[in-house]
Each structure stands twice: as C-alpha cells, then as structure tokens.
Amino acid sequence: MLDPDIAYQALTSRDTRFDGVFFVGVTSTGIYCRPVCPVKAPMQKNCLFFSSAEAAEKARFRPCLRCRPELAPGNAPVDQPHRVAEQLIQRIEEGMLEEREGLEAIAAEFGLSLRQLRRIVQHELGVSPLELKQTRRMLLAKQLLTETQLPVTEVAYASGFNSLRRFNDVFQARYRMTPSALRRDDTGTKRAQPGDRVTLRLAYRPPYDWAAMLWFLQTHLMKEVEAVEDGCWRRTVALGRCRGWVSVSHLPQKNALQVTLSTSLTPVLPLLLRRLRDLFDLDAQPQRIAACLAQDPLLAPSLIAHPGLRVPGAFDAFELGVRAIIGQQVTVKAATTVSSRFAAAFGEPCETPFADLTRYTAHPERIAGLTVDDVAPMGIVSAARSRAILAFAAACASGDLRLSAAQPPDEVIKKLVSLPGIGPWTAHYIAMRALRWPDAFPKEDIAIRNNLGGMSSKEAEARSQSWRPWRSYAVMHIWESLAVAKVKKKA
C-alpha cells in the first residue's frame, strides 16, 4: 500500500475502509494524518506514505491534531474512537442497542467506561449516543412513512421505538408535525394499509451494472435459500427470532434498488437493509474506482463495457465462508451444487410465497455440532475440507472469528489462514466479499491467472499492483470480461 500513486488514490477516495492501513506525512507542514482526515487533501508531490504512525514520527512528522493518528483502527482498544463510533452505529442499525445496557456492552467490548464511551461518541460525531440513536431511527421512520404503507404503529416499532407514544413525541419535536401528517398524499387522503409485504428503495451512486450483479448471484446461489428470476433476486431471511423473505429488483430510472420484504421482518429492518447495502455494494464510488483502473489498458475495455461493475458482498458472512471452503479446487458450478445440498441438509425448512424458496440457511452453531461423517455425504469427499468447514463454524460460533467490515482486514485474514484447511485464496475471497475489503486479491484463483494469460500466482500479484487500492473491483472485471464470452439476459 506504500506505493505513492496507490496510497494517494486511497487518500483522495476518503474511504473509511483504509483508515489505519497507512498514514500520510505532508512535507509542506511537517504533519502526518490518517487517510480520513477532514482537511483538504494535499498535493501528491507533498505526500510521503507510511505503514505505521511510528514510521511517520521516526521521519520527524508531528501527529495531526484534527484526525489524531493515535486513534486510528488497529491500535489499542482504548485508542479507537472511530471504531467505537462505527460499532455504535452498526449496533443501532442492527436494532441491538437498548439504552444503558447496550452502551455498557459496547463500552466493555472496547475496555471503556460508559463515561468514556459517551465522550468518544460526542467527539467523533458531535452528538450523544441517545441523539445518534434517535436520528438514525427517525430517518428510517421517515423513509418508511414516505415509501411504504405500514401502519404508523408498525413504523414506530420497525424503526426501533418501544412505544407509539414515544415515537409520536420525538417525531413531533423533530419535524414539527405528526407521522400521519407526513404520510398524507397531495390529495389529503390516507394511503391504503398493506397486506403481507413492504416495499421501499435503496439508492446508489450511478452507474450500476445490475445485469452483471444478477448474473454473479445467479451462478453462485444456494438453491432453496436464494433464487433469481425475471431480473429479480430473492432469498429467505432468518435474523434473530424473525423469519421471512426479501426480494430485490432494479429501478434504473431512480438510481435505486427496490426492496420488497415480508412484514414479519420489520422488527429487524435496520439490520436487513444494512446487509442488503453490503451485498449489492451500494456505497461504492464507481467514478473514482474507474478513474484508477482505467489507466491499465487491460481493464479499460471492460470499464467501458461494464460501467458501475460492483463487488458482490455477502448477505450472510458465515454462509459465504462455508461456500468459499466448499469451492476450493472445484468449479463454480460444482461448488454451487454442493452448497445447495449443504443448505438442504442442514438448513431450517420454511414456507414462503415462492416455490423455489423453501429453506433458511444453517447457522454456525448448527454446523459446529456436526461431524465429518455428517458433512461428507453432501459431496465433500475430502476429509480435510470437511474438517475445515467444522473448524470455521466453531470459530464463528464461539466468537473467536468475527467476519465484520469493522474488523481490520489483515487481522481477519491472518485468523482465517490459521484455521485448518483455509489458505490465502479462501481468506482473500472472504475478505473481498464478506469484509467488503476493496483491495483484496485472491492471486491463487485459477480463473484470474488463466484470464491474465496463464500467469503464476506470483506474477498475478505483481501484475495487480497497478490496480491498488481497488483490486477487488479489478478482480470482478477480470472475471466478467476477460473470460470466454457469456450470453446473458440483460435485466
């Protein structure tokens, strides 16, 4: 990451995923910063890049007083306010934060007192934890009132409020109107009440290659759990105690995806929407990524043919990890077949309005309790691969392995590789999709090496350096455009 051109691309992207990965020293000021520093980006000729704060200080740079490099992710927990704030936001979106108890749990996780946690959130975000929670919940409530037909009572609970009275009081105080007044249309009539489903939108930065995304998901889906039909992706959903289904289609004229879900999932709506944003890579900055990759003549034609190509994430990180292990040294088609058998054997049966969605995916606790003899009949003939799946499940179930984008990718990759039967290819593939790491590069991937002209993994790694820090997106273009031409139905 210390190549000046690569690091400068990451610096100017302002992507928080690079925070703590490197530091920039500005020669004109003698100060070094994190890549997320709010000050105007310096000219590249004035930048020196370092892999650690210690290296920057050894070169006689002073730490920035605004971004405070000592607080970058990857240092001691007490010095990670940015990660603390991000974790707090994630917990709110997951609907897991309930006043003092939730705050105390997060504080304990980072070795902080409740008072320290409040001070960090105030410093990082300019609001108290309670104000942060209310703002997040009110924005979601406003979207539900505007885009869906849910009754106001259900909107209140879906956006995280424990009582309708509290919701009405906060809404009136914030927006100076009642929820019902906001919902009324131009004719002054109330909207019809819903049946068994809710529909809303998730926006993205255009362009977006929906056909490529759908093709990838279709060729990697787990039957009975997922389905792709008529330009629409669907799957069953089991989050906490909530069970249901979700369907996603494209609204190109709105630069958004249309999400339809069963009303049974409204109690976990924030978590569901967060997972969908990650799965469909809706927070990507396609123009900035394309500007970097287009400098390589090898990728330039693909960038023209597939503008807005995204990196498919993971709706369920554990599910993806199991599939990645199953996919070692076999074709995509074979891995899809075996993973579908795996879901059919160990997933929970269910009923949905769709004939092809009949099972929920298996959770790590379920798989961790299996034996090699249980797993082998699914078509996993290698005992080593079966043991790898069981070890991976045990690590996830115990909490020793956390597949979260909030975790430093290098640390997660090291933990993955330390597990039996998981090598660099599997670890980088999981980092690319489950951790949403934009610079992952599974150089051992046979398709990548073949599509690059039969390179060795070492040669592929060297060839990839000009694509940093967006190698995950380069991988998608290599898979999409440099392989044998595919016939796809455009959605």
Secondary structure, 3 states (H helix, E strand, C coil): CCCHHHHHHHHHHCCHHHECCEEEEECCCCEEECCCCCCCCCCHHHEEEECCHHHHHHCCCEECCCCCHHHCCCCCHHHCHHHHHHHHHHHHHCCCCCHHHHHHHHHHHCCCCHHHHHHHHHHHHCCCHHHHHHHHHHHHHHHHHHHCCCCHHHHHHHCCCCCHHHHHHHHHHHHCCCHHHHHCCCCCCCCCCCCCEEEEEEECCCCCCHHHHHHHHHHCCCEECEEEECCEEEEEEEECCEEEEEEEEEEHHHCEEEEEEEHHHHHHHHHHHHHHHHHCCCCCCHHHHHHHHCCCCCCHHHHHHCCCCCCCCCCCHHHHHHHHHHCCCCCHHHHHHHHHHHHHHHCEECCCCCCCECEECCCHHHHHCCCHHHHHHHCCCCHHHHHHHHHHHHHHHHCCCCCCCCCCHHHHHHHHHHCCCCCHHHHHHHHHHCCCCCCCCCCCCHHHHHHCCCCCHHHHHHHHHHHCCCHHHHHHHHHHHCCCCCCCCCC
